[in-house]
């Protein structure tokens, strides 16, 4: 373990190769996580050109910090931009069909109260309704 701590840092070319390899691997996986570790290695490689970092552990720590910052700042934006489907943090915001059961709207596995603009007595038990939105534990519905 002591040898790892005192090991000298990697040079410019190995860091550059690791960074480019990780970015190329991202092209196969599309996780938008490995990409940022590759970018972190590229930044540390550039840093190594101008300022020599003494140990490999410090280099890895810098890569980790840079990568985590980039993941937090840019991953979700890239997922949305390159995704073929719409991403939503709350899947209840999607529209869909529900059923009137026990005086409530059964939608996405949960019972919801009917929005105040309509009366539940206007619907028949078992009737299918279109849920256009869920807000504040209430389903906003339309007759089919």
C-alpha positions, 0 to 999 in steps of 0.5 A: 500500500505504501508503494501506491501512495508514493508512486509517481504520477502518470505523464501526459501521454498515459493520461491522454490515452486513458481520457480518449479511451474513456470518451471512446467507450462512452460512444458505445454505452451512452451513459453520459457518466464515463464521458466526464471521467474521460474529460477529467483525465484530459484536463489532468493531462493538460495540467500535467503539461504545465504543472507536474502533479507528483503522485498518481493519487492526487491525479486521480483525486483531481479527475474525480472532483472534475468528473463529479462536477461535470456530471452534476452540471451537464449529465441531465442536460445531455440526456435530454438533448440526445434522448429520443424520448422525453424525460420527466422527473415526475412520471405522474405528470404524463397523461393517460387513462384511469378508471373510476373506482370507489368514488376515486380515480384509479390511475397509475396504480394509485387512487386519486381524488377528482379535481374540484371542477367536476363531481364524482357522481357524474361518473359511473363506477368502472368508467374509463376517464382520460387523466390530463394531469395530476396536481396536489393529489388530485386528478384532472380528468375528461370524459372519454 
